[in-house]
């Protein structure tokens, strides 16, 4: 038997993966089902693990779907004298496990598939790897799991089921293949179990991590701030809880205790996260921390030093575990003077790049450069990907990127892949399938995988669906994706109309085939993606109308937006459609719909109006005047050299008058000394003139309130105007948020 060997170097990728599957070939076949009759028994250990148990159920079910024959499942003490398929730690399996344990060249998840005249043994070095053996054997027999539903389980029909007599040692290329099946729809155990099962069947898993990706607030809870403000960062002259004072000896001790006494002791995680809280600001500026900042804007040395402290404390007791943090996320640049301990793993996010482009594209330079520069230390590298979008559920085609990216990762020596994603299976499910296959073997042909997905999933409509996905890939490749606004721009009305036509054609093709006797599951699958296409079409058409509204302020366009949102919500309210997109986005659609009907007319009594301007913001719809600004992902943006004005009118209802009002949470973001801003207020008493409340003030991290009671008291309405000019060389996010709270007196 030849074993699996991992090679991480500049060796050509074809050589790296040559040992990925090592097989002693044979032309002899072993039958486990003959002419629809079972001739083998599945044997489990007397006390099977959950994975051994579930894998046996899957094997039995798939072989029955394949042939009509039900193979008995028994425990070892009930072993019959005939042909057996051993799963896991039976007596036959244990001898193979001893052989695997002696192999220092094998992955932790290496497994053996031994088919001989005596029977079949399916076993891994660890429990998860035993599952890999079962699912690899099924995969080699033509079984596929395209989505987390048994209607998407593809099983070929054959009366006689045989396996080639041979011994295989197989394993994944990447040590870590995580993310997709861990991102569950909140509060729904059934769907959580389905996605977990889909992940196992597609051989995802591997190394896991303890702690969330952003862990400083888990290492040292913010509840300690009142009693120990010195634990937290000194930033702009004040202690605050955004980050930690990572050179404080007590902080180091607390972080080490949490990592070792909690996460190492109580979990099997191979990776311990010691990573800053989210955001790229708030890092400590005390004297000790500042001594680890060697270049302006680069605090990688400071981040690495705390990770090193924990790694040194951990390595003797837990020599096979690693400490990690997000590298090239909170700042750009590698550490300059601090050298990483060998048990520090760099986790590099695909952050602030155009994700519609492959890693070789100029707009992916930051990610590409980060992989190159952080690799120079020789420490393990994992990547943090976004194979499903976390901020929208529309089109997100990435096959053209996967084709380039996964071989690139392998050549670069990346040892783990992880994808953050929401559960958008209806609209982005092809991505998830491609990710699961390439995470196991990055040399697979992506075009063949897309063809396989369409052929097995949609049968007579395969060619049409290939054209459908190719249309979306082409639009993405020509477009840009940094924000949701880019998605709306990249998939214009013509692309959506073409996608609608192709999907309608595919549905007709499947309907005709099913009427003629084809598998009814084909209709269920095509209807699933057709409903997803309908949802995207409704949403993008609404977004396109909203873009025209932002440009023209033609409020008749808002009726189309409301109609489309209502239609989308009706589709998603049906129980069978709950998992087309992540449930959180259904609630967002409902909020967006309510915003369209909201009026800025109040009273009598207290009122609150607030907006964060995300995606253009609620109040961008309500604005009486909006010039120059355009909606961005996090707020209202200004192109370089442009001036923007946004005016909002607040009115009292039924002849009432305002009693008091406070303008709060006004925030602008900009390059220092590059953006001017002003806030003005107008009422009937100012004779149509705006009076300045603020002018050229630093409002990026503003906590100041503007009490405007004196101006609005007794007034039936008032208007607030935000103005800004972008003199920077780039488009800047300018208006981030504001809120108004107050009280209206009755007439």
C-alpha positions as CSV (number, residue, x, y, z in Angstrom):
1,X,0.0,0.0,0.0
2,X,1.3,3.5,-1.0
3,X,0.5,6.2,1.5
4,X,-0.7,9.8,1.2
5,X,2.1,12.3,1.5
6,X,1.6,16.1,1.8
7,X,4.2,18.2,0.1
8,X,4.3,22.0,0.9
9,X,6.9,23.8,-1.1
10,X,7.4,25.3,-4.5
11,X,7.0,21.9,-6.1
12,X,4.5,22.0,-9.0
13,X,0.9,21.5,-8.0
14,X,0.7,18.4,-10.1
15,X,3.4,16.8,-8.0
16,X,1.9,18.0,-4.7
17,X,-1.4,16.3,-5.5
18,X,0.0,13.2,-7.1
19,X,0.0,11.5,-3.7
20,X,-3.4,12.8,-2.7
21,X,-5.1,9.5,-3.6
22,X,-2.8,6.5,-3.5
23,X,-4.3,3.3,-4.9
24,X,-3.2,-0.2,-5.5
25,X,-5.0,-0.9,-8.7
26,X,-6.9,-4.0,-9.6
27,X,-9.4,-5.0,-12.3
28,X,-11.3,-7.4,-10.0
29,X,-14.6,-6.2,-8.7
30,X,-16.3,-7.2,-5.4
31,X,-20.1,-7.3,-5.5
32,X,-22.0,-6.3,-2.3
33,X,-25.4,-6.3,-4.2
34,X,-26.1,-8.7,-7.0
35,X,-29.2,-8.5,-9.2
36,X,-31.0,-6.4,-6.6
37,X,-30.1,-8.8,-3.7
38,X,-27.9,-7.9,-0.8
39,X,-24.9,-10.2,-0.5
40,X,-23.0,-8.3,2.2
41,X,-23.6,-7.0,5.8
42,X,-22.5,-3.7,7.3
43,X,-20.7,-4.3,10.6
44,X,-20.2,-1.7,13.3
45,X,-18.2,-1.8,16.6
46,X,-20.2,-2.9,19.5
47,X,-20.2,0.7,20.8
48,X,-20.1,2.7,17.6
49,X,-19.3,6.4,17.6
50,X,-21.9,8.9,16.3
51,X,-20.0,9.3,13.1
52,X,-19.7,5.5,12.6
53,X,-23.4,5.2,13.3
54,X,-24.5,8.0,10.9
55,X,-22.1,6.9,8.2
56,X,-23.5,3.4,8.3
57,X,-27.1,4.8,7.9
58,X,-26.0,6.8,4.9
59,X,-24.2,3.9,3.3
60,X,-27.2,1.6,3.8
61,X,-29.6,4.2,2.5
62,X,-27.6,5.1,-0.6
63,X,-27.0,1.4,-1.5
64,X,-30.7,0.8,-1.2
65,X,-31.6,3.8,-3.4
66,X,-29.0,2.5,-5.8
67,X,-30.1,-1.1,-6.1
68,X,-33.3,-1.6,-4.1
69,X,-31.4,-3.9,-1.7
70,X,-31.2,-3.3,2.0
71,X,-27.8,-4.3,3.5
72,X,-28.3,-5.4,7.2
73,X,-26.4,-3.3,9.8
74,X,-25.1,-5.3,12.8
75,X,-22.7,-4.9,15.7
76,X,-19.4,-6.8,15.8
77,X,-20.8,-9.5,18.2
78,X,-23.4,-10.2,15.7
79,X,-21.0,-10.5,12.7
80,X,-22.3,-13.1,10.2
81,X,-20.0,-15.5,8.4
82,X,-20.4,-14.0,5.0
83,X,-19.1,-10.9,3.2
84,X,-18.9,-7.8,5.5
85,X,-18.4,-4.1,5.2
86,X,-16.6,-3.0,8.3
87,X,-17.0,0.6,9.4
88,X,-14.6,2.1,12.0
89,X,-13.1,0.4,15.0
90,X,-14.1,-3.2,14.5
91,X,-11.4,-5.9,14.9
92,X,-10.6,-5.8,11.2
93,X,-10.6,-2.0,11.4
94,X,-8.3,-1.7,14.4
95,X,-5.5,-3.5,12.6
96,X,-5.7,-0.9,9.9
97,X,-5.8,1.9,12.4
98,X,-2.5,0.6,13.9
99,X,-1.0,0.7,10.5
100,X,-2.1,4.3,9.9
101,X,-0.9,5.4,13.3
102,X,2.7,4.3,12.4
103,X,2.7,6.5,9.3
104,X,4.2,9.9,10.1
105,X,3.6,11.1,6.5
106,X,-0.2,11.0,6.7
107,X,-2.7,13.7,7.3
108,X,-4.7,13.5,10.6
109,X,-7.7,12.7,8.4
110,X,-6.1,10.0,6.2
111,X,-8.3,7.0,5.8
112,X,-8.2,3.5,4.3
113,X,-10.7,2.0,1.9
114,X,-9.6,-1.7,1.6
115,X,-11.7,-3.8,-0.7
116,X,-10.6,-7.5,-0.9
117,X,-12.2,-10.9,-1.5
118,X,-12.7,-11.0,2.3
119,X,-14.8,-7.9,2.3
120,X,-14.5,-4.1,2.8
121,X,-12.9,-2.1,5.6
122,X,-13.6,1.6,5.9
123,X,-11.5,3.3,8.6
124,X,-9.8,6.6,9.3
125,X,-6.9,7.7,11.6
126,X,-9.6,9.5,13.6
127,X,-13.3,9.3,13.9
128,X,-14.1,12.0,11.3
129,X,-11.7,10.3,8.8
130,X,-13.7,7.1,9.1
131,X,-16.7,9.1,7.8
132,X,-14.4,10.3,5.0
133,X,-13.7,6.7,4.0
134,X,-17.4,5.9,3.8
135,X,-18.3,9.0,1.8
136,X,-15.3,8.7,-0.5
137,X,-16.4,5.1,-1.4
138,X,-19.9,6.4,-2.1
139,X,-18.5,9.3,-4.1
140,X,-16.4,6.9,-6.2
141,X,-19.7,5.0,-6.8
142,X,-21.3,8.1,-8.3
143,X,-23.2,9.5,-5.3
144,X,-23.3,13.2,-4.9
145,X,-24.7,15.6,-2.3
146,X,-25.5,18.9,-4.1
147,X,-27.5,20.6,-1.4
148,X,-28.5,19.9,2.3
149,X,-31.7,18.0,1.4
150,X,-32.2,14.4,0.4
151,X,-34.0,15.6,-2.8
152,X,-30.5,16.8,-3.8
153,X,-28.8,13.5,-3.0
154,X,-27.9,12.0,-6.4
155,X,-27.7,8.2,-6.5
156,X,-27.2,6.3,-9.7
157,X,-29.4,3.2,-10.3
158,X,-27.8,-0.2,-10.8
159,X,-29.0,-3.7,-9.9
160,X,-25.5,-5.0,-9.1
161,X,-23.2,-2.8,-7.0
162,X,-19.5,-3.6,-7.1
163,X,-16.4,-2.0,-5.7
164,X,-12.9,-2.5,-7.3
165,X,-10.7,-4.8,-5.3
166,X,-7.9,-2.5,-4.2
167,X,-6.5,-0.7,-1.2
168,X,-6.7,3.1,-1.1
169,X,-5.2,5.6,1.4
170,X,-6.9,8.9,0.8
171,X,-7.1,12.2,2.6
172,X,-7.9,15.9,2.1
173,X,-5.4,18.3,0.7
174,X,-6.3,21.0,3.1
175,X,-6.0,20.4,6.9
176,X,-9.0,22.6,7.4
177,X,-12.1,22.8,5.3
178,X,-14.5,24.8,7.4
179,X,-17.2,27.4,7.6
180,X,-20.1,26.5,5.4
181,X,-21.8,23.8,7.6
182,X,-21.1,25.8,10.8
183,X,-23.1,28.8,9.7
184,X,-26.5,27.7,10.8
185,X,-29.9,29.3,10.4
186,X,-30.6,30.6,13.9
187,X,-33.1,28.6,16.0
188,X,-33.7,25.8,13.5
189,X,-32.3,22.5,14.6
190,X,-33.6,20.6,11.6
191,X,-31.8,22.8,9.1
192,X,-28.7,22.9,11.3
193,X,-28.6,19.1,11.2
194,X,-29.1,19.1,7.5
195,X,-26.2,21.4,6.8
196,X,-24.0,19.5,9.3
197,X,-24.9,16.2,7.5
198,X,-24.2,17.8,4.1
199,X,-20.8,19.0,5.4
200,X,-19.9,15.5,6.6
201,X,-21.0,13.9,3.3
202,X,-18.9,16.3,1.3
203,X,-16.0,15.7,3.7
204,X,-15.7,19.2,5.1
205,X,-14.2,19.6,8.6
206,X,-10.7,19.2,9.7
207,X,-9.1,21.6,12.2
208,X,-11.5,23.6,14.3
209,X,-10.9,26.8,16.2
210,X,-11.8,27.8,19.8
211,X,-13.1,31.3,20.4
212,X,-14.7,33.4,17.7
213,X,-12.4,35.1,15.1
214,X,-12.4,38.3,17.2
215,X,-11.5,37.2,20.8
216,X,-10.0,40.0,22.8
217,X,-13.3,40.7,24.5
218,X,-13.6,36.9,25.3
219,X,-10.0,36.8,26.7
220,X,-10.7,39.8,28.9
221,X,-14.4,40.6,29.3
222,X,-15.5,44.2,29.0
223,X,-17.3,43.8,32.3
224,X,-13.9,44.3,33.9
225,X,-13.5,47.8,32.5
226,X,-15.0,49.6,35.6
227,X,-12.7,47.8,38.0
228,X,-9.6,47.5,35.8
229,X,-9.6,50.2,33.1
230,X,-5.8,49.6,32.7
231,X,-6.6,46.2,31.1
232,X,-8.0,48.1,28.1
233,X,-6.4,50.2,25.4
234,X,-5.4,53.8,25.9
235,X,-6.5,55.4,22.7
236,X,-6.6,59.1,21.9
237,X,-5.8,59.8,25.5
238,X,-8.6,57.8,27.1
239,X,-9.1,54.2,28.2
240,X,-11.8,52.5,26.1
241,X,-13.0,48.9,25.4
242,X,-12.4,48.6,21.7
243,X,-9.2,46.7,22.2
244,X,-6.9,45.5,25.0
245,X,-3.6,46.9,26.5
246,X,-1.9,43.7,25.3
247,X,1.4,44.5,27.0
248,X,-0.2,44.6,30.4
249,X,1.2,41.6,32.4
250,X,-2.2,40.8,33.9
251,X,-3.9,40.9,30.5
252,X,-1.3,38.5,29.2
253,X,-2.0,36.2,32.2
254,X,-5.8,36.4,31.7
255,X,-5.5,35.7,28.0
256,X,-3.2,32.7,28.7
257,X,-5.5,31.3,31.3
258,X,-8.6,31.5,29.0
259,X,-6.7,29.9,26.1
260,X,-5.1,27.0,28.1
261,X,-7.4,26.4,31.1
262,X,-10.6,26.8,29.1
263,X,-10.3,26.4,25.4
264,X,-7.4,23.9,25.3
265,X,-8.6,21.9,28.3
266,X,-12.3,21.8,27.4
267,X,-12.2,21.5,23.5
268,X,-10.4,19.5,20.9
269,X,-9.8,22.6,18.8
270,X,-6.5,22.5,17.1
271,X,-6.5,26.4,16.8
272,X,-6.9,28.9,19.6
273,X,-7.9,32.4,18.5
274,X,-6.1,35.3,20.1
275,X,-7.3,37.9,17.7
276,X,-8.3,41.5,18.2
277,X,-11.8,42.7,18.4
278,X,-13.3,43.7,15.1
279,X,-12.2,47.0,13.5
280,X,-8.9,48.7,12.7
281,X,-9.0,51.4,15.4
282,X,-8.6,51.6,19.1
283,X,-5.3,49.8,19.5
284,X,-3.5,50.8,22.6
285,X,-1.1,53.8,22.5
286,X,0.4,53.4,26.0
287,X,4.2,53.6,26.2
288,X,4.7,49.8,26.3
289,X,2.3,49.1,23.4
290,X,3.6,52.0,21.3
291,X,7.1,50.5,21.6
292,X,5.8,47.7,19.4
293,X,4.6,50.0,16.6
294,X,7.4,50.4,14.1
295,X,5.5,51.8,11.1
296,X,2.6,54.2,11.1
297,X,-0.7,52.3,10.8
298,X,0.9,48.9,11.2
299,X,0.3,47.2,14.6
300,X,1.0,43.6,13.5
301,X,4.0,43.4,15.9
302,X,1.7,44.4,18.8
303,X,-0.9,41.8,17.8
304,X,1.7,39.1,17.3
305,X,3.4,39.7,20.6
306,X,0.3,38.7,22.6
307,X,-0.2,35.7,20.4
308,X,3.4,34.7,21.0
309,X,3.0,35.0,24.7
310,X,0.1,32.6,24.7
311,X,1.8,30.3,22.2
312,X,4.9,30.0,24.4
313,X,2.8,29.1,27.4
314,X,0.8,26.5,25.4
315,X,3.4,24.7,23.4
316,X,4.8,22.2,26.0
317,X,1.5,21.0,27.3
318,X,-0.3,21.2,24.0
319,X,2.4,20.7,21.3
320,X,-0.1,20.0,18.5
321,X,-2.2,23.1,18.9
322,X,-1.7,26.5,17.3
323,X,-2.5,30.1,18.3
324,X,-4.0,32.2,15.5
325,X,-5.2,35.7,14.7
326,X,-6.5,37.5,11.7
327,X,-3.4,38.6,9.7
328,X,-3.6,41.6,7.4
329,X,-7.1,42.5,8.5
330,X,-6.8,45.0,11.3
331,X,-3.9,46.7,9.5
332,X,-1.8,46.1,6.4
333,X,1.7,44.8,6.7
334,X,3.6,42.0,8.3
335,X,5.4,42.2,11.7
336,X,8.7,44.1,11.4
337,X,10.7,43.1,14.5
338,X,8.7,40.5,16.4
339,X,9.3,37.0,15.2
340,X,6.4,34.4,15.4
341,X,6.6,31.3,17.5
342,X,6.4,28.1,15.4
343,X,3.0,27.3,16.9
344,X,1.5,30.5,15.6
345,X,-0.8,30.1,12.6
346,X,-1.6,33.1,10.4
347,X,-5.3,33.3,9.4
348,X,-5.5,35.7,6.4
349,X,-9.0,37.1,5.4
350,X,-9.9,37.9,1.8
351,X,-10.7,41.4,3.0
352,X,-11.2,44.8,1.3
353,X,-10.7,43.3,-2.2
354,X,-12.9,42.8,-5.2
355,X,-14.3,39.4,-4.6
356,X,-15.8,39.1,-8.1
357,X,-12.2,38.7,-9.4
358,X,-9.7,35.9,-9.0
359,X,-6.7,36.2,-6.8
360,X,-4.4,37.0,-9.8
361,X,-6.4,40.2,-10.6
362,X,-5.0,43.6,-9.7
363,X,-8.1,44.3,-7.5
364,X,-7.1,41.3,-5.4
365,X,-3.6,42.6,-4.8
366,X,-4.0,43.1,-1.1
367,X,-4.9,39.5,-0.5
368,X,-2.3,38.1,-2.9
369,X,0.4,40.3,-1.4
370,X,-0.6,39.2,2.2
371,X,-0.3,35.5,1.3
372,X,3.1,36.1,-0.2
373,X,4.5,38.3,2.6
374,X,3.1,36.3,5.6
375,X,4.3,33.1,4.1
376,X,7.9,34.3,4.4
377,X,7.9,33.4,8.1
378,X,7.4,29.7,7.4
379,X,4.4,29.4,9.8
380,X,1.2,27.6,8.7
381,X,-1.2,29.8,6.6
382,X,-5.0,29.5,6.6
383,X,-7.3,31.7,4.5
384,X,-10.6,33.2,5.5
385,X,-12.9,33.3,2.4
386,X,-16.3,34.6,1.6
387,X,-17.7,31.8,-0.7
388,X,-21.2,33.0,0.2
389,X,-21.9,36.7,0.7
390,X,-22.5,37.8,4.3
391,X,-24.1,41.2,3.3
392,X,-26.5,40.2,0.5
393,X,-28.4,37.2,-0.9
394,X,-28.4,38.0,-4.6
395,X,-26.2,36.7,-7.3
396,X,-22.7,35.9,-6.2
397,X,-21.1,33.8,-8.9
398,X,-17.5,32.7,-8.1
399,X,-16.8,29.7,-10.3
400,X,-14.4,31.8,-12.4
401,X,-12.6,32.8,-9.2
402,X,-12.4,29.3,-7.7
403,X,-10.8,28.0,-11.0
404,X,-7.8,30.2,-10.3
405,X,-7.8,30.6,-6.5
406,X,-7.7,27.1,-5.1
407,X,-4.7,25.9,-7.2
408,X,-3.1,29.2,-6.2
409,X,-3.6,28.4,-2.5
410,X,-2.1,25.0,-3.0
411,X,1.0,26.3,-4.8
412,X,1.4,29.0,-2.1
413,X,1.4,26.3,0.7
414,X,-1.9,27.3,2.3
415,X,-2.9,24.6,4.7
416,X,-6.5,25.5,5.5
417,X,-9.5,27.1,4.0
418,X,-12.5,28.6,5.9
419,X,-15.5,30.4,4.4
420,X,-17.8,32.7,6.2
421,X,-21.2,32.6,4.7
422,X,-24.9,33.0,5.3
423,X,-27.3,30.2,4.3
424,X,-28.2,31.4,0.8
425,X,-28.6,27.9,-0.6
426,X,-31.1,28.9,-3.3
427,X,-29.1,31.7,-4.8
428,X,-25.5,30.8,-4.0
429,X,-25.6,27.0,-3.6
430,X,-23.4,26.3,-6.5
431,X,-20.6,28.1,-4.8
432,X,-21.0,26.0,-1.7
433,X,-20.8,22.8,-3.7
434,X,-17.7,23.9,-5.6
435,X,-16.1,25.0,-2.3
436,X,-16.7,21.6,-0.7
437,X,-15.2,19.7,-3.6
438,X,-12.2,22.0,-4.1
439,X,-11.4,22.1,-0.3
440,X,-10.9,18.3,-0.6
441,X,-9.0,18.4,-3.9
442,X,-8.0,21.8,-5.3
443,X,-6.9,20.3,-8.6
444,X,-10.4,19.4,-9.7
445,X,-11.6,21.0,-12.9
446,X,-14.1,23.7,-12.0
447,X,-15.9,23.7,-15.4
448,X,-16.4,19.9,-15.1
449,X,-17.8,20.4,-11.5
450,X,-20.3,23.1,-12.8
451,X,-21.3,20.7,-15.6
452,X,-21.7,17.9,-13.1
453,X,-23.8,20.1,-10.8
454,X,-26.1,21.0,-13.7
455,X,-26.3,17.6,-15.3
456,X,-27.0,15.7,-12.1
457,X,-29.2,18.4,-10.6
458,X,-31.3,19.5,-13.6
459,X,-31.1,16.6,-16.1
460,X,-32.8,17.8,-19.4
461,X,-32.2,21.4,-18.5
462,X,-28.5,21.0,-17.9
463,X,-27.3,22.9,-20.9
464,X,-29.7,25.8,-20.2
465,X,-28.6,25.9,-16.6
466,X,-24.9,25.9,-17.7
467,X,-25.8,29.0,-19.8
468,X,-27.6,30.5,-16.9
469,X,-24.6,30.2,-14.6
470,X,-22.2,31.3,-17.4
471,X,-24.3,34.5,-17.9
472,X,-23.9,35.4,-14.2
473,X,-20.2,34.5,-14.2
474,X,-19.6,36.8,-17.2
475,X,-21.5,39.7,-15.6
476,X,-19.5,39.3,-12.3
477,X,-16.2,39.0,-14.2
478,X,-16.9,42.3,-15.9
479,X,-18.2,43.9,-12.7
480,X,-16.9,44.8,-9.2
481,X,-17.8,43.6,-5.8
482,X,-16.8,45.5,-2.7
483,X,-20.3,46.4,-1.5
484,X,-23.9,45.5,-2.2
485,X,-24.2,48.6,-4.3
486,X,-21.6,47.1,-6.6
487,X,-23.7,43.9,-7.0
488,X,-26.7,46.0,-8.0
489,X,-24.6,47.8,-10.6
490,X,-22.9,44.6,-11.9
491,X,-26.2,42.8,-12.6
492,X,-28.2,45.4,-14.5
493,X,-31.7,45.0,-15.9
494,X,-30.6,43.3,-19.1
495,X,-28.7,40.6,-17.2
496,X,-31.7,40.0,-14.9
497,X,-34.0,39.8,-17.9
498,X,-31.8,37.2,-19.6
499,X,-31.5,35.2,-16.4
500,X,-35.3,35.2,-16.1
501,X,-35.7,33.9,-19.6
502,X,-33.1,31.1,-19.2
503,X,-34.6,30.0,-15.9
504,X,-38.1,29.9,-17.4
505,X,-36.7,27.8,-20.3
506,X,-35.1,25.4,-17.8
507,X,-38.3,25.0,-15.9
508,X,-40.2,24.2,-19.1
509,X,-37.6,21.6,-20.1
510,X,-37.8,19.8,-16.7
511,X,-41.6,20.0,-16.6
512,X,-41.8,18.3,-20.0
513,X,-39.4,15.6,-19.0
514,X,-41.2,14.8,-15.7
515,X,-44.5,14.6,-17.6
516,X,-42.8,12.0,-19.7
517,X,-41.8,9.9,-16.7
518,X,-38.5,11.5,-15.5
519,X,-37.5,11.5,-11.8
520,X,-39.9,13.9,-10.0
521,X,-37.0,15.2,-7.9
522,X,-35.8,17.0,-11.0
523,X,-38.9,19.2,-10.8
524,X,-38.4,19.8,-7.0
525,X,-34.8,20.9,-7.7
526,X,-35.5,23.2,-10.6
527,X,-38.4,24.8,-8.8
528,X,-36.0,25.5,-5.9
529,X,-33.5,27.5,-8.0
530,X,-36.3,29.0,-10.0
531,X,-37.9,30.5,-6.8
532,X,-34.4,31.8,-5.9
533,X,-34.1,33.4,-9.3
534,X,-37.6,35.0,-8.8
535,X,-36.5,36.4,-5.5
536,X,-33.3,37.9,-6.9
537,X,-35.2,39.3,-9.9
538,X,-37.7,41.0,-7.6
539,X,-35.0,42.3,-5.4
540,X,-32.6,43.6,-8.1
541,X,-35.5,45.2,-10.0
542,X,-36.4,47.0,-6.8
543,X,-32.8,48.0,-6.2
544,X,-32.5,49.3,-9.8
545,X,-35.7,51.3,-9.3
546,X,-34.3,52.6,-6.0
547,X,-31.1,53.8,-7.9
548,X,-33.3,55.7,-10.3
549,X,-35.1,57.2,-7.4
550,X,-31.9,58.3,-5.8
551,X,-31.0,60.0,-9.1
552,X,-34.4,61.5,-9.9
553,X,-36.3,61.7,-6.6
554,X,-39.3,60.4,-8.5
555,X,-41.4,58.9,-5.7
556,X,-43.6,56.9,-8.1
557,X,-40.7,54.5,-8.3
558,X,-41.1,53.6,-4.7
559,X,-44.4,51.9,-5.5
560,X,-42.6,49.4,-7.7
561,X,-40.1,48.8,-4.9
562,X,-42.8,48.2,-2.3
563,X,-44.6,45.8,-4.7
564,X,-41.5,43.8,-5.3
565,X,-40.6,43.6,-1.6
566,X,-44.1,42.4,-0.8
567,X,-44.0,39.7,-3.5
568,X,-40.6,38.5,-2.2
569,X,-41.9,38.3,1.4
570,X,-44.9,36.3,0.3
571,X,-42.6,33.7,-1.4
572,X,-40.4,33.5,1.7
573,X,-43.4,33.2,4.1
574,X,-44.1,29.7,2.7
575,X,-42.6,27.0,4.9
576,X,-41.0,25.1,2.1
577,X,-39.1,28.2,1.0
578,X,-37.5,29.1,4.4
579,X,-34.0,28.1,3.3
580,X,-33.7,29.8,0.0
581,X,-32.0,32.6,1.8
582,X,-30.9,33.2,5.3
583,X,-33.8,34.1,7.6
584,X,-32.2,37.4,8.8
585,X,-32.6,38.8,5.3
586,X,-36.4,38.1,5.4
587,X,-36.6,40.3,8.4
588,X,-34.5,42.9,6.6
589,X,-36.9,42.8,3.6
590,X,-39.8,43.4,6.1
591,X,-38.0,46.4,7.6
592,X,-37.2,47.8,4.1
593,X,-40.9,47.5,3.2
594,X,-42.0,49.3,6.4
595,X,-39.5,52.1,5.7
596,X,-41.2,52.8,2.4
597,X,-44.5,53.5,4.2
598,X,-43.0,55.5,7.0
599,X,-43.7,59.2,7.1
600,X,-41.6,61.8,9.0
601,X,-44.7,63.2,10.6
602,X,-45.1,62.8,14.4
603,X,-47.2,63.5,17.4
604,X,-48.5,64.1,19.8
605,X,-46.1,62.6,22.2
606,X,-42.5,61.4,22.0
607,X,-40.8,60.3,18.8
608,X,-37.4,58.9,17.7
609,X,-36.0,58.8,14.2
610,X,-32.7,57.2,13.4
611,X,-30.7,55.8,10.5
612,X,-27.3,54.4,9.9
613,X,-27.4,55.0,6.1
614,X,-26.4,51.4,5.4
615,X,-27.0,50.7,1.7
616,X,-28.2,54.3,1.3
617,X,-30.2,54.3,4.5
618,X,-33.9,54.7,5.4
619,X,-33.7,58.4,5.5
620,X,-32.2,58.6,2.0
621,X,-35.7,57.5,1.0
622,X,-37.3,60.1,3.2
623,X,-35.0,62.9,2.3
624,X,-36.7,66.0,1.0
625,X,-33.6,66.8,-1.0
626,X,-30.6,64.6,-1.8
627,X,-27.9,65.9,-4.1
628,X,-24.3,64.6,-4.7
629,X,-24.5,61.8,-2.2
630,X,-25.0,58.2,-3.5
631,X,-25.7,55.1,-1.5
632,X,-22.8,52.9,-0.4
633,X,-22.5,49.8,1.7
634,X,-22.2,51.6,5.1
635,X,-23.5,55.1,4.3
636,X,-24.0,57.9,1.9
637,X,-20.8,58.4,-0.2
638,X,-19.3,61.3,-2.1
639,X,-17.3,60.8,-5.2
640,X,-14.0,62.8,-5.3
641,X,-14.5,66.5,-5.9
642,X,-18.2,66.4,-5.3
643,X,-20.4,68.4,-2.9
644,X,-23.4,66.7,-1.3
645,X,-26.5,68.1,0.4
646,X,-29.1,66.0,2.2
647,X,-32.2,67.7,3.7
648,X,-34.8,66.0,6.0
649,X,-38.1,67.6,7.1
650,X,-39.7,66.6,10.4
651,X,-43.4,67.6,10.7
652,X,-45.9,67.7,13.6
653,X,-49.2,65.9,13.0
654,X,-52.6,67.5,12.9
655,X,-51.6,71.1,13.6
656,X,-49.4,70.2,16.6
657,X,-46.0,71.8,17.3
658,X,-42.7,70.5,18.4
659,X,-42.0,70.8,22.1
660,X,-38.3,69.7,22.1
661,X,-35.8,67.9,19.9
662,X,-32.2,66.7,20.1
663,X,-30.0,65.8,17.1
664,X,-27.8,62.9,18.1
665,X,-25.3,60.4,16.7
666,X,-24.2,62.5,13.7
667,X,-21.2,60.9,12.2
668,X,-19.1,61.7,9.1
669,X,-16.2,59.5,8.0
670,X,-13.4,61.1,5.9
671,X,-9.7,61.6,5.4
672,X,-8.4,64.1,7.9
673,X,-8.2,67.6,6.5
674,X,-9.8,66.4,3.3
675,X,-13.5,66.7,3.8
676,X,-15.5,69.8,4.9
677,X,-18.9,69.4,6.5
678,X,-21.7,71.4,8.0
679,X,-25.1,70.9,9.7
680,X,-27.8,73.5,9.3
681,X,-31.4,73.9,10.6
682,X,-34.3,75.7,9.1
683,X,-37.8,76.4,10.5
684,X,-40.6,78.8,9.5
685,X,-39.0,81.3,11.9
686,X,-35.7,81.5,9.9
687,X,-37.4,82.8,6.7
688,X,-36.3,80.0,4.5
689,X,-32.6,80.2,5.6
690,X,-30.5,77.4,7.1
691,X,-28.8,78.4,10.3
692,X,-25.5,76.7,11.1
693,X,-25.4,74.2,14.0
694,X,-21.9,72.9,13.2
695,X,-19.2,73.7,10.6
696,X,-16.1,71.8,9.7
697,X,-16.2,69.8,12.9
698,X,-14.5,66.4,13.4
699,X,-17.6,64.2,13.6
700,X,-16.0,60.8,12.7
701,X,-16.3,59.5,16.3
702,X,-18.8,62.1,17.5
703,X,-20.5,61.6,20.8
704,X,-21.8,65.2,21.1
705,X,-25.6,65.9,21.0
706,X,-27.1,69.0,19.4
707,X,-30.0,70.3,21.5
708,X,-32.2,72.1,19.0
709,X,-35.1,72.6,21.3
710,X,-34.6,76.4,21.2
711,X,-34.9,76.4,17.4
712,X,-37.9,74.0,17.0
713,X,-40.1,74.8,20.0
714,X,-43.5,75.9,18.9
715,X,-42.7,75.1,15.2
716,X,-45.0,72.9,13.0
717,X,-42.0,71.6,11.1
718,X,-38.2,71.9,10.9
719,X,-35.5,70.8,8.5
720,X,-32.0,69.5,9.0
721,X,-29.4,69.8,6.3
722,X,-26.2,67.9,6.1
723,X,-23.6,69.2,3.7
724,X,-20.1,68.0,2.8
725,X,-17.5,68.4,0.1
726,X,-15.0,65.6,-0.8
727,X,-11.6,67.1,-1.7
728,X,-9.8,63.7,-1.3
729,X,-8.5,61.9,-4.3
730,X,-10.8,58.9,-3.8
731,X,-14.5,58.2,-3.1
732,X,-15.0,58.5,0.6
733,X,-17.8,57.3,2.9
734,X,-19.1,60.5,4.3
735,X,-22.4,60.6,6.1
736,X,-22.7,57.6,8.4
737,X,-25.5,58.1,10.8
738,X,-27.8,60.5,12.6
739,X,-30.9,60.4,14.9
740,X,-33.5,62.8,16.2
741,X,-35.5,62.4,19.3
742,X,-38.0,64.7,20.8
743,X,-41.6,65.4,21.6
744,X,-44.6,66.9,19.8
745,X,-47.3,68.9,21.7
746,X,-51.0,68.6,20.7
747,X,-52.6,71.5,18.9
